[in-house]
Amino acid sequence: MVLDASALTAMLTDESDARELIARLAKYPRRVTSPLSVWESTIAVARILGLSVGEAREAVERFLALLEVDIRPVPPRSGRPRARGL
């Protein structure tokens, strides 16, 4: 399961759909996110909970470790449409 910043933020700040997201997450043994999602959720958590960015970063990192979420880079070509015939 791929976790984007909005899902991470929802779970970390106990938004209304946080419990549903955690229940869905439990069904997937492989969980991944990107460095960009980690950064975005860190900034959002800091803003929403009134934490410093350092405190929010630590919270996000602990959460990802607890849930055994791998942080994987996004391949450079993943955002580009493929040309036909290539």
C-alpha positions as CSV (number, residue, x, y, z in Angstrom):
1,M,0.0,0.0,0.0
2,V,1.3,3.4,-0.9
3,L,0.8,6.1,1.7
4,D,0.6,9.7,0.5
5,A,1.0,12.8,2.6
6,S,-2.8,13.3,3.1
7,A,-3.2,9.8,4.5
8,L,-0.2,10.2,6.8
9,T,-1.4,13.5,8.0
10,A,-4.9,12.2,8.6
11,M,-3.6,9.4,10.7
12,L,-1.1,11.5,12.7
13,T,-3.6,14.2,13.5
14,D,-6.6,11.9,14.1
15,E,-8.8,13.3,11.4
16,S,-12.2,11.8,11.0
17,D,-11.0,9.1,8.5
18,A,-7.9,8.1,10.5
19,R,-9.3,4.9,12.0
20,E,-10.6,3.7,8.6
21,L,-7.2,4.4,7.1
22,I,-5.4,2.5,9.8
23,A,-7.7,-0.5,9.4
24,R,-7.1,-0.6,5.7
25,L,-3.4,-0.2,6.3
26,A,-3.4,-3.3,8.5
27,K,-4.5,-5.4,5.5
28,Y,-1.3,-4.7,3.6
29,P,2.0,-6.3,4.7
30,R,4.0,-4.0,2.3
31,R,3.7,-0.3,3.0
32,V,5.6,2.4,1.3
33,T,5.8,6.2,1.0
34,S,8.0,8.7,-0.6
35,P,10.4,11.2,0.8
36,L,8.2,14.0,-0.6
37,S,5.2,12.6,1.3
38,V,7.2,12.4,4.5
39,W,8.2,16.1,4.1
40,E,4.7,17.2,3.2
41,S,3.1,15.4,6.2
42,T,5.8,16.7,8.5
43,I,5.0,20.3,7.6
44,A,1.2,19.7,7.8
45,V,1.5,17.9,11.2
46,A,3.7,20.8,12.5
47,R,1.1,23.3,11.4
48,I,-2.0,21.4,12.6
49,L,-0.7,20.3,16.0
50,G,1.4,23.5,16.7
51,L,4.7,21.6,16.8
52,S,8.1,22.6,15.7
53,V,9.2,21.1,12.4
54,G,11.8,19.0,14.3
55,E,9.1,17.6,16.7
56,A,6.8,16.9,13.8
57,R,9.6,15.1,11.8
58,E,10.3,12.9,14.8
59,A,6.6,12.1,15.2
60,V,6.3,11.2,11.5
61,E,9.5,9.1,11.6
62,R,8.4,7.2,14.7
63,F,4.9,6.6,13.2
64,L,6.5,5.2,10.0
65,A,8.8,3.0,12.0
66,L,6.0,1.7,14.2
67,L,3.9,0.8,11.1
68,E,6.9,-0.6,9.2
69,V,6.5,1.8,6.3
70,D,9.4,1.9,3.9
71,I,10.4,5.2,2.4
72,R,11.2,4.8,-1.2
73,P,12.4,7.4,-3.7
74,V,10.1,8.1,-6.7
75,P,11.9,7.2,-9.9
76,P,12.5,10.2,-12.1
77,R,10.6,8.8,-15.1
78,S,7.4,7.9,-13.1
79,G,5.8,11.3,-13.6
80,R,6.3,11.4,-17.4
81,P,3.9,9.9,-19.9
82,R,5.4,7.3,-22.1
83,A,5.5,8.0,-25.9
84,R,3.8,5.5,-28.0
85,G,6.1,2.9,-29.5
86,L,8.8,3.2,-26.9
